[in-house]
């Protein structure tokens, strides 16, 4: 029982950290793919001009 709670707590920490990192990168304007957009079929959706 206690091991299950510990495992769930650790997984919750990992998920929270991942969500925080993604939100921080998005706020900074970084792309999530990290590669060249020249060959990406979704480039027009990621980098729309205003």
C-alpha positions as CSV (number, residue, x, y, z in Angstrom):
1,X,0.0,0.0,0.0
2,X,2.7,2.5,1.0
3,X,4.8,1.6,-2.1
4,X,1.8,2.4,-4.4
5,X,1.5,5.8,-2.8
6,X,5.2,6.5,-3.2
7,X,5.1,5.4,-6.9
8,X,2.1,7.6,-7.6
9,X,3.8,10.5,-5.8
10,X,6.9,10.1,-7.9
11,X,4.9,9.9,-11.1
12,X,3.0,13.0,-10.2
13,X,6.2,14.9,-9.7
14,X,7.6,13.8,-13.0
15,X,4.4,14.8,-14.8
16,X,4.2,18.1,-13.0
17,X,7.8,18.8,-14.0
18,X,7.2,17.9,-17.7
19,X,4.1,20.2,-17.8
20,X,6.0,23.0,-16.2
21,X,8.9,22.6,-18.6
22,X,6.6,22.6,-21.7
23,X,4.7,25.7,-20.4
24,X,7.9,27.5,-19.7
25,X,9.3,26.8,-23.2
26,X,6.0,27.8,-24.8
27,X,6.0,31.1,-22.9
28,X,9.6,31.7,-24.0
29,X,8.5,31.1,-27.7
30,X,10.5,27.9,-28.2
31,X,9.2,25.3,-30.6
32,X,8.3,21.9,-29.2
33,X,9.7,19.9,-32.1
34,X,13.3,21.3,-32.0
35,X,14.1,20.6,-35.6
36,X,14.0,22.4,-39.0
37,X,10.5,23.4,-40.1
38,X,11.4,23.2,-43.8
39,X,10.1,19.6,-44.1
40,X,7.4,19.8,-41.5
41,X,3.8,19.5,-42.8
42,X,2.6,21.4,-39.8
43,X,5.0,24.4,-40.0
44,X,2.2,26.7,-41.2
45,X,0.3,26.0,-37.9
46,X,3.2,26.3,-35.6
47,X,4.7,29.5,-36.9
48,X,1.8,31.6,-38.1
49,X,2.6,35.2,-39.1
50,X,0.5,37.8,-37.4
